[in-house]
Amino acid sequence: MSPKSVTREHILAFLRTYKEKNGYAPTLREIAEGCAVKSLSVVQFHLDRLELAGVIKRDKEKSRSITLGTESREYERIPILGTIAAGHPVSVPDADTRSTAGEWIEVPLLITRGKKDVYALHVRGNSMVDALIADGDIVVMQEAQDIRNGDVVACWLREQQEVTLKKIYFERDGVRLQPCNPYMAPIYERAENIEVQGKLMGVIRRYSATFPP
């Protein structure tokens, strides 16, 4: 086997191991460091050859977009922007911080449906258990549009500088944020104090997430 083939096999093995460990693809620099290749152009050369051979696929407009030929393109990588309360409101980073998010997750395209402006939040609290959203879950949100009564939304309370996850109802004298837990009371707010930041698209369950008895 030629030295080029050895390097290419090494890069391919590194790609598999890195993705299995981290859940997403490495950057060119991480591949170079992991495979002891001194030049990024050499890494690029081998990735081009692997792509031509159909061993990998890439989206050149996105970073960390390498998929192995045996993988399906049924997942999308989105940023996790913080924690939202399904209970008492807590502060959370604004959706505009997605470009600097330090945590990411791959979610099925069945959830995101190719929509833009999609992000995720960790859930804290059990006010939405009857909507099958438990403490420790991750909710997938899309930036707010076409909000209707009964939608589950991430709602920013301007005066309190806090955000909460609730069902929303627009009423004659204000807005009702309704928990889905019979032991918790709704939150009533003036419409001008409410900013809907996101609408629920899906829920990802972690095994550590628990429903109350």
N, CA, C and O of each residue as an XYZ file, in Angstrom:
852
protein
N       0.853     -1.195      0.000
C       0.000      0.000      0.000
C       0.886      1.242      0.000
O       1.872      1.294      0.735
N       0.546      2.254     -0.821
C       1.360      3.455     -0.944
C       1.217      4.328      0.297
O       0.236      4.210      1.030
N       2.207      5.219      0.539
C       2.102      6.144      1.681
C       0.826      6.978      1.640
O       0.232      7.257      2.682
N       0.399      7.381      0.430
C      -0.833      8.171      0.320
C      -2.039      7.354      0.790
O      -2.918      7.875      1.477
N      -2.075      6.072      0.415
C      -3.191      5.222      0.814
C      -3.205      5.016      2.321
O      -4.268      4.983      2.942
N      -2.007      4.875      2.911
C      -1.914      4.706      4.359
C      -2.470      5.941      5.070
O      -3.246      5.825      6.019
N      -2.054      7.149      4.590
C      -2.529      8.393      5.183
C      -4.049      8.520      5.041
O      -4.737      8.951      5.966
N      -4.555      8.139      3.876
C      -6.005      8.245      3.630
C      -6.780      7.313      4.551
O      -7.818      7.689      5.096
N      -6.275      6.097      4.723
C      -6.928      5.139      5.627
C      -6.873      5.644      7.075
O      -7.818      5.465      7.844
N      -5.758      6.273      7.427
C      -5.603      6.825      8.771
C      -6.628      7.939      9.003
O      -7.257      8.006     10.060
N      -6.787      8.811      8.002
C      -7.760      9.904      8.108
C      -9.177      9.344      8.229
O      -9.969      9.826      9.038
N      -9.495      8.333      7.431
C     -10.830      7.739      7.475
C     -11.102      7.097      8.834
O     -12.198      7.232      9.377
N     -10.117      6.409      9.375
C     -10.273      5.789     10.697
C     -10.457      6.858     11.774
O     -11.254      6.689     12.697
N      -9.711      7.960     11.649
C      -9.843      9.057     12.609
C     -11.242      9.674     12.538
O     -11.836      9.997     13.566
N     -11.765      9.835     11.316
C     -13.111     10.386     11.145
C     -14.151      9.524     11.865
O     -15.013     10.043     12.574
N     -14.064      8.219     11.679
C     -15.015      7.301     12.314
C     -14.940      7.408     13.835
O     -15.962      7.531     14.510
N     -13.715      7.359     14.365
C     -13.529      7.391     15.814
C     -13.994      8.713     16.406
O     -14.653      8.735     17.446
N     -13.652      9.813     15.747
C     -14.018     11.141     16.254
C     -15.532     11.309     16.285
O     -16.079     11.815     17.265
N     -16.216     10.889     15.218
C     -17.674     11.057     15.149
C     -18.383     10.171     16.168
O     -19.384     10.576     16.760
N     -17.866      8.966     16.370
C     -18.468      8.078     17.364
C     -18.335      8.660     18.768
O     -19.235      8.507     19.595
N     -17.215      9.326     19.037
C     -16.956      9.876     20.361
C     -17.698     11.182     20.602
O     -18.213     11.405     21.697
N     -17.762     12.060     19.580
C     -18.273     13.413     19.772
C     -19.659     13.659     19.176
O     -20.344     14.600     19.576
N     -20.072     12.831     18.234
C     -21.380     13.021     17.617
C     -21.383     13.987     16.449
O     -22.435     14.235     15.860
N     -20.225     14.540     16.099
C     -20.117     15.433     14.957
C     -18.725     15.290     14.357
O     -17.841     14.684     14.964
N     -18.530     15.849     13.163
C     -17.277     15.659     12.433
C     -16.183     16.611     12.912
O     -16.491     17.683     13.433
N     -14.918     16.243     12.747
C     -13.810     17.134     13.112
C     -13.572     18.194     12.054
O     -14.030     18.067     10.919
N     -12.848     19.247     12.434
C     -12.415     20.265     11.488
C     -11.161     19.775     10.766
O     -10.572     18.763     11.146
N     -10.757     20.502      9.721
C      -9.520     20.154      9.009
C      -8.324     20.155      9.959
O      -7.481     19.258      9.909
N      -8.258     21.168     10.823
C      -7.130     21.262     11.746
C      -7.118     20.102     12.735
O      -6.056     19.574     13.063
N      -8.302     19.703     13.212
C      -8.373     18.570     14.136
C      -7.975     17.270     13.460
O      -7.356     16.407     14.082
N      -8.329     17.124     12.185
C      -7.895     15.934     11.439
C      -6.383     15.933     11.294
O      -5.733     14.906     11.490
N      -5.820     17.100     10.945
C      -4.366     17.193     10.780
C      -3.647     16.844     12.077
O      -2.673     16.092     12.065
N      -4.123     17.389     13.196
C      -3.484     17.109     14.479
C      -3.670     15.656     14.891
O      -2.745     15.032     15.411
N      -4.863     15.117     14.660
C      -5.143     13.742     15.061
C      -4.408     12.701     14.235
O      -4.147     11.593     14.703
N      -4.074     13.069     13.000
C      -3.401     12.122     12.106
C      -1.940     12.483     11.870
O      -1.270     11.877     11.034
N      -1.447     13.479     12.617
C      -0.048     13.912     12.502
C       0.308     14.307     11.075
O       1.382     13.975     10.575
N      -0.608     15.021     10.429
C      -0.359     15.539      9.090
C      -0.010     17.025      9.226
O      -0.769     17.777      9.838
N       1.100     17.449      8.679
C       1.602     18.800      8.907
C       0.847     19.863      8.113
O       0.786     21.018      8.536
N       0.276     19.493      6.975
C      -0.319     20.479      6.084
C      -1.832     20.281      5.982
O      -2.314     19.167      5.778
N      -2.577     21.396      6.128
C      -4.028     21.323      5.944
C      -4.384     21.009      4.491
O      -5.412     20.390      4.220
N      -3.527     21.439      3.557
C      -3.793     21.160      2.143
C      -3.688     19.668      1.850
O      -4.373     19.156      0.964
N      -2.830     18.969      2.596
C      -2.725     17.514      2.430
C      -4.002     16.844      2.936
O      -4.513     15.916      2.310
N      -4.511     17.320      4.069
C      -5.779     16.795      4.582
C      -6.883     17.040      3.568
O      -7.683     16.147      3.288
N      -6.930     18.259      3.012
C      -7.946     18.602      2.023
C      -7.844     17.696      0.802
O      -8.864     17.251      0.275
N      -6.624     17.418      0.349
C      -6.390     16.537     -0.799
C      -6.994     15.158     -0.559
O      -7.686     14.619     -1.423
N      -6.731     14.590      0.616
C      -7.232     13.253      0.897
C      -8.752     13.238      1.082
O      -9.415     12.274      0.697
N      -9.297     14.290      1.661
C     -10.755     14.367      1.793
C     -11.417     14.471      0.416
O     -12.467     13.874      0.178
N     -10.796     15.230     -0.482
C     -11.319     15.326     -1.848
C     -11.344     13.951     -2.516
O     -12.312     13.601     -3.191
N     -10.285     13.182     -2.325
C     -10.208     11.846     -2.942
C     -11.232     10.903     -2.309
O     -11.851     10.099     -3.006
N     -11.408     10.999     -1.005
C     -12.402     10.165     -0.328
C     -13.819     10.516     -0.787
O     -14.684      9.649     -0.908
N     -14.032     11.810     -1.037
C     -15.353     12.225     -1.502
C     -15.604     11.760     -2.929
O     -16.705     11.316     -3.255
N     -14.595     11.859     -3.775
C     -14.726     11.383     -5.153
C     -15.018      9.887     -5.199
O     -15.725      9.409     -6.086
N     -14.470      9.158     -4.242
C     -14.679      7.714     -4.185
C     -16.014      7.348     -3.548
O     -16.381      6.174     -3.501
N     -16.751      8.365     -3.052
C     -18.041      8.105     -2.434
C     -17.950      7.588     -1.013
O     -18.938      7.103     -0.461
N     -16.760      7.688     -0.413
C     -16.567      7.185      0.950
C     -17.099      8.178      1.969
O     -17.617      7.787      3.015
N     -16.970      9.475      1.661
C     -17.512     10.520      2.534
C     -18.344     11.492      1.709
O     -18.266     11.507      0.480
N     -19.142     12.302      2.398
C     -19.894     13.382      1.768
C     -19.672     14.641      2.591
O     -19.493     14.580      3.807
N     -19.686     15.790      1.907
C     -19.473     17.053      2.602
C     -20.400     18.127      2.072
O     -20.784     18.113      0.903
N     -20.756     19.061      2.947
C     -21.430     20.288      2.554
C     -20.405     21.393      2.724
O     -20.099     21.794      3.847
N     -19.875     21.887      1.616
C     -18.765     22.834      1.674
C     -19.156     24.196      2.260
O     -18.283     25.009      2.564
N     -20.450     24.448      2.420
C     -20.894     25.710      3.015
C     -21.044     25.605      4.522
O     -21.349     26.600      5.180
N     -20.836     24.413      5.085
C     -20.986     24.225      6.519
C     -19.730     23.589      7.089
O     -19.103     22.744      6.450
N     -19.368     24.004      8.299
C     -18.249     23.372      8.974
C     -18.711     22.080      9.629
O     -19.898     21.901      9.899
N     -17.776     21.190      9.881
C     -18.057     19.906     10.534
C     -19.192     19.142      9.848
O     -20.030     18.535     10.516
N     -19.216     19.175      8.523
C     -20.336     18.587      7.787
C     -19.990     17.243      7.141
O     -20.775     16.724      6.347
N     -18.834     16.676      7.468
C     -18.431     15.408      6.850
C     -19.322     14.279      7.360
O     -19.477     14.099      8.568
N     -19.904     13.524      6.434
C     -20.621     12.301      6.791
C     -19.973     11.142      6.060
O     -19.515     11.288      4.927
N     -19.937      9.996      6.710
C     -19.387      8.805      6.077
C     -20.404      8.229      5.104
O     -21.609      8.425      5.264
N     -19.915      7.520      4.096
C     -20.798      6.986      3.064
C     -21.867      6.072      3.604
O     -22.919      5.921      2.983
N     -21.625      5.452      4.754
C     -22.596      4.533      5.338
C     -23.645      5.254      6.169
O     -24.609      4.638      6.623
N     -23.465      6.562      6.371
C     -24.406      7.335      7.186
C     -25.514      7.910      6.305
O     -25.291      8.219      5.135
N     -26.672      8.046      6.861
C     -27.765      8.709      6.154
C     -27.773     10.180      6.542
O     -27.332     10.548      7.630
N     -28.272     11.006      5.657
C     -28.382     12.430      5.949
C     -29.756     12.704      6.549
O     -30.555     13.449      5.983
N     -30.014     12.107      7.680
C     -31.307     12.250      8.314
C     -31.224     13.077      9.589
O     -32.196     13.170     10.338
N     -30.059     13.682      9.837
C     -29.872     14.469     11.054
C     -29.310     15.842     10.705
O     -28.652     16.023      9.681
N     -29.580     16.787     11.567
C     -29.075     18.144     11.408
C     -28.477     18.598     12.729
O     -29.017     18.302     13.795
N     -27.374     19.308     12.661
C     -26.692     19.781     13.857
C     -27.176     21.184     14.182
O     -27.088     22.086     13.349
N     -27.695     21.370     15.416
C     -28.223     22.684     15.819
C     -27.615     23.077     17.162
O     -27.189     22.211     17.927
N     -27.572     24.383     17.453
C     -26.973     24.833     18.715
C     -27.924     24.683     19.896
O     -29.134     24.856     19.754
N     -27.372     24.362     21.058
C     -28.114     24.414     22.313
C     -27.768     25.740     22.973
O     -26.607     25.983     23.304
N     -28.770     26.608     23.170
C     -28.509     27.983     23.577
C     -28.660     28.240     25.069
O     -28.527     29.379     25.516
N     -28.936     27.201     25.840
C     -29.046     27.429     27.274
C     -30.132     26.576     27.892
O     -30.467     25.506     27.384
N     -30.680     27.064     29.003
C     -31.688     26.335     29.773
C     -32.954     27.168     29.875
O     -32.898     28.375     30.111
N     -34.096     26.518     29.695
C     -35.381     27.194     29.822
C     -36.185     26.506     30.914
O     -36.080     25.295     31.105
N     -36.981     27.278     31.623
C     -37.720     26.729     32.755
C     -39.100     26.263     32.328
O     -39.880     27.019     31.749
N     -39.384     24.997     32.627
C     -40.753     24.502     32.568
C     -41.198     24.493     34.027
O     -41.330     23.434     34.641
N     -41.423     25.662     34.561
C     -41.684     25.887     35.980
C     -41.571     27.373     36.183
O     -42.240     28.132     35.482
N     -40.750     27.825     37.114
C     -40.514     29.254     37.286
C     -39.546     29.741     36.219
O     -38.592     29.034     35.894
N     -39.767     30.934     35.664
C     -38.897     31.448     34.611
C     -37.438     31.581     35.054
O     -37.156     31.901     36.209
N     -36.521     31.333     34.125
C     -35.094     31.557     34.365
C     -34.522     32.276     33.155
O     -35.116     32.264     32.077
N     -33.370     32.900     33.336
C     -32.720     33.590     32.233
C     -32.122     32.575     31.259
O     -31.728     31.476     31.650
N     -32.062     32.962     29.994
C     -31.512     32.087     28.961
C     -30.890     32.965     27.884
O     -31.395     34.060     27.639
N     -29.793     32.524     27.218
C     -29.214     33.339     26.145
C     -30.211     33.564     25.022
O     -31.042     32.700     24.741
N     -30.132     34.712     24.384
C     -30.999     35.021     23.261
C     -30.654     34.130     22.071
O     -29.523     33.661     21.947
N     -31.619     33.902     21.210
C     -31.400     33.047     20.047
C     -30.332     33.607     19.110
O     -29.760     32.862     18.314
N     -30.056     34.905     19.193
C     -29.027     35.499     18.342
C     -27.630     34.998     18.687
O     -26.691     35.225     17.923
N     -27.473     34.316     19.832
C     -26.153     33.832     20.229
C     -25.830     32.488     19.604
O     -24.831     31.869     19.971
N     -26.648     32.019     18.670
C     -26.437     30.671     18.128
C     -25.063     30.507     17.491
O     -24.497     29.415     17.538
N     -24.506     31.571     16.893
C     -23.227     31.458     16.200
C     -22.071     31.212     17.164
O     -21.021     30.711     16.762
N     -22.259     31.562     18.433
C     -21.192     31.356     19.414
C     -21.556     30.282     20.429
O     -20.921     30.182     21.479
N     -22.553     29.493     20.132
C     -22.991     28.449     21.061
C     -21.850     27.469     21.314
O     -21.136     27.070     20.394
N     -21.696     27.092     22.578
C     -20.637     26.160     22.924
C     -21.085     24.720     22.929
O     -20.261     23.814     23.051
N     -22.390     24.492     22.796
C     -22.931     23.131     22.843
C     -23.848     22.927     21.647
O     -24.646     23.799     21.303
N     -23.723     21.757     21.015
C     -24.509     21.444     19.821
C     -25.098     20.046     19.959
O     -24.625     19.232     20.753
N     -26.139     19.781     19.172
C     -26.755     18.460     19.192
C     -27.259     18.131     17.784
O     -27.715     19.012     17.055
N     -27.169     16.847     17.415
C     -27.724     16.398     16.146
C     -29.141     15.900     16.377
O     -29.374     15.042     17.228
N     -30.084     16.438     15.619
C     -31.487     16.060     15.772
C     -32.024     15.568     14.438
O     -31.521     15.977     13.391
N     -33.019     14.714     14.445
C     -33.576     14.193     13.189
C     -34.194     15.302     12.334
O     -34.839     16.219     12.844
N     -33.978     15.192     11.025
C     -34.625     16.130     10.109
C     -36.140     16.008     10.169
O     -36.859     16.926      9.775
N     -36.625     14.873     10.663
C     -38.051     14.701     10.863
C     -38.592     15.762     11.822
O     -39.751     16.163     11.718
N     -37.745     16.220     12.763
C     -38.147     17.273     13.701
C     -37.962     18.653     13.089
O     -38.880     19.473     13.120
N     -36.782     18.919     12.533
C     -36.497     20.266     12.032
C     -37.182     20.553     10.698
O     -37.470     21.707     10.380
N     -37.442     19.499      9.916
C     -38.138     19.611      8.630
C     -37.485     20.637      7.700
O     -38.156     21.280      6.894
N     -36.173     20.775      7.829
C     -35.437     21.688      6.963
C     -35.665     23.149      7.252
O     -35.268     24.002      6.459
N     -36.306     23.465      8.388
C     -36.582     24.858      8.734
C     -35.300     25.582      9.135
O     -34.344     24.968      9.608
N     -35.300     26.886      8.938
C     -34.178     27.721      9.352
C     -34.438     28.257     10.769
O     -35.542     28.133     11.301
N     -33.411     28.846     11.356
C     -33.533     29.491     12.673
C     -34.039     28.520     13.731
O     -34.912     28.853     14.533
N     -33.481     27.318     13.721
C     -33.860     26.292     14.692
C     -32.758     26.170     15.735
O     -31.574     26.203     15.399
N     -33.144     26.030     16.997
C     -32.167     25.882     18.068
C     -32.763     24.995     19.150
O     -33.935     24.624     19.080
N     -31.958     24.658     20.146
C     -32.413     23.764     21.209
C     -32.148     24.387     22.573
O     -31.278     25.245     22.723
N     -32.916     23.938     23.567
C     -32.770     24.403     24.947
C     -32.899     23.222     25.894
O     -33.720     22.332     25.674
N     -32.093     23.213     26.945
C     -32.289     22.262     28.029
C     -33.530     22.673     28.820
O     -33.798     23.863     28.986
N     -34.284     21.692     29.305
C     -35.476     21.969     30.100
C     -35.188     21.753     31.577
O     -34.615     20.741     31.979
N     -35.603     22.739     32.376
C     -35.518     22.605     33.828
C     -36.921     22.760     34.403
O     -37.589     23.761     34.146
N     -37.372     21.775     35.181
C     -38.678     21.862     35.811
C     -39.697     20.923     35.189
O     -39.451     20.322     34.143
N     -40.850     20.804     35.849
C     -41.866     19.828     35.445
C     -43.243     20.451     35.222
O     -44.259     19.775     35.379
N     -43.285     21.727     34.861
C     -44.595     22.349     34.655
C     -45.259     21.893     33.362
O     -46.441     22.163     33.152
N     -44.514     21.198     32.483
C     -45.073     20.804     31.187
C     -45.175     19.283     31.045
O     -45.167     18.763     29.929
N     -45.268     18.579     32.159
C     -45.242     17.107     32.094
C     -46.436     16.534     31.344
O     -46.312     15.496     30.694
N     -47.582     17.187     31.421
C     -48.749     16.672     30.705
C     -48.646     16.907     29.195
O     -49.446     16.375     28.426
N     -47.662     17.704     28.776
C     -47.343     17.860     27.356
C     -46.158     16.972     26.985
O     -45.566     17.120     25.916
N     -45.818     16.037     27.896
C     -44.723     15.072     27.692
C     -43.372     15.769     27.552
O     -42.523     15.356     26.763
N     -43.188     16.845     28.341
C     -41.905     17.547     28.415
C     -41.465     17.501     29.872
O     -42.103     18.105     30.733
N     -40.369     16.782     30.153
C     -39.933     16.564     31.532
C     -38.618     17.273     31.813
O     -37.886     17.658     30.901
N     -38.339     17.432     33.097
C     -37.059     17.979     33.541
C     -35.923     17.139     32.963
O     -35.924     15.915     33.090
N     -34.951     17.802     32.327
C     -33.825     17.100     31.722
C     -33.963     16.849     30.233
O     -32.999     16.452     29.579
N     -35.167     17.080     29.682
C     -35.350     16.941     28.238
C     -34.651     18.077     27.502
O     -34.206     19.051     28.110
N     -34.563     17.933     26.183
C     -34.104     19.019     25.314
C     -35.242     19.336     24.353
O     -35.757     18.447     23.675
N     -35.632     20.610     24.299
C     -36.683     21.012     23.368
C     -36.054     21.675     22.148
O     -35.110     22.458     22.259
N     -36.599     21.343     20.983
C     -36.155     21.933     19.722
C     -37.147     23.030     19.358
O     -38.350     22.788     19.261
N     -36.629     24.240     19.159
C     -37.471     25.415     18.946
C     -37.149     26.068     17.600
O     -36.021     26.002     17.110
N     -38.166     26.697     17.019
C     -37.963     27.560     15.860
C     -38.335     28.977     16.254
O     -39.283     29.186     17.011
N     -37.591     29.958     15.743
C     -37.898     31.342     16.062
C     -39.357     31.633     15.742
O     -39.904     31.132     14.760
N     -39.979     32.454     16.589
C     -41.435     32.615     16.610
C     -41.997     33.155     15.298
O     -41.495     34.129     14.738
N     -43.056     32.493     14.826
C     -43.861     32.989     13.719
C     -45.160     32.188     13.691
O     -45.182     31.006     14.031
N     -46.239     32.850     13.281
C     -47.553     32.204     13.196
C     -47.938     31.525     14.514
O     -48.320     30.355     14.531
N     -47.832     32.271     15.612
C     -48.173     31.724     16.922
C     -49.695     31.723     17.104
O     -50.372     32.712     16.820
N     -50.210     30.595     17.581
C     -51.644     30.452     17.785
C     -51.922     30.021     19.220
O     -51.039     29.508     19.907
N     -53.145     30.231     19.659
C     -53.543     29.785     20.987
C     -53.275     28.289     21.148
O     -53.626     27.477     20.291
N     -52.644     27.953     22.270
C     -52.360     26.561     22.553
C     -50.983     26.093     22.119
O     -50.581     24.976     22.445
N     -50.241     26.939     21.378
C     -48.875     26.568     20.999
C     -47.972     26.572     22.237
O     -48.152     27.383     23.146
N     -47.010     25.664     22.259
C     -45.985     25.666     23.311
C     -44.860     26.578     22.847
O     -44.283     26.369     21.780
N     -44.553     27.585     23.647
C     -43.597     28.604     23.215
C     -42.564     28.897     24.303
O     -42.791     28.661     25.489
N     -41.426     29.419     23.855
C     -40.449     30.037     24.752
C     -40.800     31.512     24.797
O     -40.727     32.210     23.785
N     -41.182     31.985     25.980
C     -41.727     33.325     26.111
C     -40.836     34.181     27.017
O     -40.593     33.839     28.174
N     -40.358     35.294     26.469
C     -39.513     36.233     27.203
C     -40.396     37.238     27.929
O     -41.241     37.898     27.325
N     -40.182     37.340     29.244
C     -40.896     38.325     30.053
C     -39.983     39.537     30.212
O     -38.983     39.473     30.927
N     -40.319     40.629     29.555
C     -39.398     41.765     29.444
C     -39.045     42.366     30.802
O     -37.870     42.581     31.101
N     -40.050     42.634     31.614
C     -39.773     43.289     32.891
C     -38.955     42.394     33.812
O     -38.056     42.873     34.505
N     -39.255     41.111     33.825
C     -38.549     40.166     34.697
C     -37.200     39.739     34.126
O     -36.366     39.185     34.842
N     -36.987     40.003     32.810
C     -35.764     39.574     32.125
C     -35.561     38.061     32.287
O     -34.468     37.588     32.599
N     -36.651     37.326     32.063
C     -36.628     35.873     32.223
C     -37.449     35.233     31.122
O     -38.274     35.889     30.486
N     -37.218     33.953     30.904
C     -37.929     33.222     29.861
C     -38.549     31.963     30.449
O     -38.001     31.370     31.378
N     -39.681     31.559     29.913
C     -40.357     30.370     30.416
C     -40.962     29.585     29.254
O     -41.237     30.147     28.194
N     -41.164     28.301     29.458
C     -41.765     27.420     28.454
C     -43.191     27.095     28.889
O     -43.397     26.448     29.915
N     -44.167     27.540     28.114
C     -45.572     27.342     28.468
C     -46.424     27.293     27.196
O     -45.958     27.637     26.111
N     -47.683     26.858     27.349
C     -48.676     27.059     26.301
C     -49.160     28.497     26.388
O     -49.321     29.045     27.478
N     -49.388     29.099     25.236
C     -49.773     30.509     25.216
C     -51.216     30.671     24.760
O     -51.677     29.988     23.845
N     -51.913     31.582     25.414
C     -53.289     31.907     25.049
C     -53.441     33.426     25.067
O     -53.143     34.075     26.070
N     -53.905     33.987     23.956
C     -54.133     35.423     23.852
C     -55.577     35.702     24.280
O     -56.527     35.250     23.640
N     -55.718     36.443     25.355
C     -57.038     36.717     25.904
C     -57.347     38.206     25.822
O     -56.472     39.010     25.499
N     -58.577     38.569     26.111
C     -59.032     39.940     25.916
C     -58.196     40.939     26.713
O     -57.882     42.023     26.220
N     -57.838     40.577     27.933
C     -57.137     41.536     28.792
C     -55.654     41.206     28.990
O     -55.031     41.722     29.917
N     -55.087     40.363     28.140
C     -53.668     40.055     28.261
C     -53.322     38.688     27.686
O     -53.999     38.178     26.794
N     -52.264     38.116     28.214
C     -51.767     36.825     27.736
C     -51.706     35.863     28.911
O     -51.234     36.213     29.993
N     -52.189     34.643     28.685
C     -52.105     33.598     29.707
C     -51.060     32.586     29.275
O     -51.138     32.031     28.179
N     -50.081     32.347     30.138
C     -49.063     31.319     29.912
C     -49.434     30.133     30.785
O     -49.319     30.181     32.010
N     -49.880     29.076     30.137
C     -50.500     27.965     30.837
C     -49.542     26.785     30.989
O     -49.079     26.235     29.989
N     -49.237     26.388     32.233
C     -48.454     25.164     32.429
C     -49.301     23.939     32.104
O     -50.530     24.012     32.111
N     -48.662     22.840     31.825
C     -49.356     21.566     31.597
C     -49.074     20.661     32.785
O     -48.507     19.577     32.650
N     -49.483     21.132     33.940
C     -49.326     20.417     35.202
C     -50.453     20.901     36.113
O     -50.510     22.085     36.446
N     -51.348     20.000     36.520
C     -52.523     20.436     37.290
C     -52.191     21.057     38.640
O     -53.053     21.674     39.266
N     -50.942     20.901     39.098
C     -50.560     21.451     40.399
C     -49.917     22.833     40.285
O     -49.484     23.398     41.290
N     -49.852     23.381     39.068
C     -49.214     24.685     38.870
C     -50.191     25.676     38.260
O     -50.989     25.319     37.393
N     -50.125     26.918     38.714
C     -51.045     27.960     38.266
C     -50.519     28.636     36.998
O     -49.309     28.673     36.776
N     -51.405     29.166     36.173
C     -50.982     29.904     34.985
C     -50.341     31.236     35.347
O     -50.520     31.750     36.451
N     -49.599     31.780     34.407
C     -48.996     33.106     34.544
C     -49.790     34.061     33.661
O     -49.991     33.785     32.478
N     -50.245     35.183     34.223
C     -50.974     36.195     33.458
C     -50.070     37.412     33.276
O     -49.491     37.918     34.237
N     -49.959     37.871     32.042
C     -49.092     39.000     31.741
C     -49.772     39.952     30.763
O     -50.639     39.555     29.985
N     -49.360     41.218     30.821
C     -49.780     42.178     29.804
C     -49.114     41.818     28.476
O     -47.977     41.345     28.461
N     -49.804     42.035     27.383
C     -49.268     41.676     26.069
C     -47.939     42.378     25.791
O     -47.047     41.792     25.179
N     -47.801     43.632     26.238
C     -46.568     44.377     25.963
C     -45.373     43.861     26.756
O     -44.235     44.223     26.455
N     -45.607     43.024     27.760
C     -44.499     42.461     28.543
C     -44.041     41.113     27.993
O     -43.123     40.497     28.534
N     -44.684     40.657     26.919
C     -44.426     39.332     26.370
C     -43.703     39.422     25.028
O     -44.101     40.191     24.153
N     -42.652     38.643     24.873
C     -42.009     38.463     23.574
C     -41.833     36.969     23.335
O     -41.080     36.308     24.050
N     -42.520     36.440     22.341
C     -42.413     35.016     22.026
C     -41.133     34.800     21.222
O     -40.999     35.312     20.110
N     -40.204     34.049     21.782
C     -38.903     33.859     21.142
C     -38.817     32.583     20.314
O     -37.972     32.479     19.424
N     -39.671     31.624     20.592
C     -39.580     30.384     19.840
C     -40.822     29.532     20.016
O     -41.528     29.635     21.019
N     -41.075     28.696     19.037
C     -42.212     27.778     19.038
C     -41.688     26.342     19.020
O     -40.758     26.018     18.281
N     -42.295     25.493     19.840
C     -41.827     24.112     19.984
C     -41.977     23.332     18.681
O     -43.030     23.348     18.044
N     -40.887     22.643     18.298
C     -40.912     21.762     17.136
C     -40.820     20.296     17.532
O     -41.356     19.428     16.842
N     -40.139     20.016     18.647
C     -39.984     18.632     19.064
C     -39.278     18.536     20.395
O     -38.746     19.522     20.906
N     -39.278     17.340     20.953
C     -38.663     17.075     22.252
C     -37.715     15.892     22.122
O     -38.049     14.875     21.514
N     -36.530     16.040     22.702
C     -35.554     14.953     22.728
C     -35.412     14.481     24.158
O     -35.093     15.268     25.050
N     -35.647     13.216     24.376
C     -35.640     12.656     25.727
C     -34.268     12.080     26.068
O     -33.736     11.243     25.339
N     -33.715     12.527     27.157
C     -32.523     11.928     27.731
C     -32.966     10.923     28.789
O     -33.964     11.158     29.470
N     -32.253      9.814     28.943
C     -32.668      8.805     29.903
C     -32.680      9.341     31.329
O     -33.366      8.802     32.197
N     -31.919     10.402     31.565
C     -31.894     10.992     32.902
C     -33.145     11.818     33.184
O     -33.417     12.170     34.332
N     -33.910     12.128     32.126
C     -35.127     12.909     32.315
C     -36.171     12.051     33.019
O     -36.383     10.896     32.650
N     -36.819     12.615     34.028
C     -37.776     11.840     34.794
C     -39.069     12.596     34.947
O     -39.074     13.818     35.096
N     -40.158     11.875     34.911
C     -41.471     12.438     35.213
C     -41.736     12.249     36.678
O     -41.296     11.253     37.252
N     -42.441     13.170     37.310
C     -42.768     12.992     38.711
C     -43.757     11.839     38.870
O     -44.509     11.563     37.934
N     -43.789     11.148     40.026
C     -44.686     10.023     40.227
C     -46.145     10.468     40.219
O     -47.044      9.642     40.376
